[in-house]
Amino acid sequence: MEVPIPNIKAKPVIDIMVKVTNISEVDKFNSQMEQLGYVVMGEYGIPKRRFFIKGGDNRTHHVHFYEEGN
């Protein structure tokens, strides 16, 4: 159940950013992310990022993985 917050100026999506030491290692966990309901988006326009979304047309979560120093 979505409960609106009056006068909030934000999207109803939780963004999570994860820093890793080796971005290519993230690809090994794509199937596990899919089992959790995420869609694997790859770099999705930003080199050296791995991006996952959850919630379909009513997205609820974005998870961004970046390599340390990037």
C-alpha positions in Angstrom: 0.0 0.0 0.0 1.5 3.3 -1.1 0.9 6.2 1.3 1.6 9.6 -0.1 3.6 12.1 1.9 2.0 15.6 1.5 4.3 18.2 -0.2 7.2 15.8 -0.7 9.4 16.6 -3.7 10.8 13.1 -4.2 10.2 10.1 -6.4 8.8 7.0 -4.6 11.8 4.9 -5.5 14.6 3.7 -3.1 18.0 4.2 -4.7 20.8 2.1 -3.3 24.5 2.7 -4.2 27.1 0.0 -3.6 30.8 0.5 -3.9 32.8 -2.6 -4.9 36.5 -3.3 -5.6 36.0 -5.1 -8.9 32.9 -4.2 -11.0 33.1 -7.4 -13.1 32.5 -9.5 -10.0 29.0 -8.1 -9.8 28.0 -9.9 -13.0 28.4 -13.2 -11.3 25.4 -12.4 -9.1 22.9 -11.5 -11.8 20.9 -14.6 -11.4 20.6 -14.1 -7.6 19.4 -10.5 -8.2 16.8 -11.8 -10.6 15.6 -14.3 -8.0 15.1 -11.4 -5.7 12.9 -9.7 -8.3 15.4 -7.4 -9.9 15.8 -6.8 -13.6 19.5 -6.8 -14.7 20.2 -3.6 -16.7 24.0 -3.8 -17.1 25.8 -0.5 -17.5 22.6 1.2 -18.8 24.4 4.2 -20.3 27.0 4.7 -17.6 30.3 2.9 -18.1 31.6 0.8 -15.3 28.3 0.7 -13.5 25.9 -2.2 -12.9 22.3 -1.2 -12.6 19.3 -3.3 -11.3 15.6 -2.2 -11.1 12.7 -3.7 -9.2 9.0 -3.2 -9.5 8.3 -3.1 -13.2 6.2 -0.1 -14.3 5.8 0.9 -10.7 9.5 0.7 -9.8 10.3 0.6 -6.1 14.1 0.1 -6.1 17.2 1.0 -8.1 20.5 -0.6 -7.1 23.7 0.9 -8.6 27.0 -0.8 -8.2 30.2 1.3 -8.9 33.8 0.3 -8.7 35.8 2.1 -6.1 37.6 5.1 -7.6 35.2 5.4 -10.5 
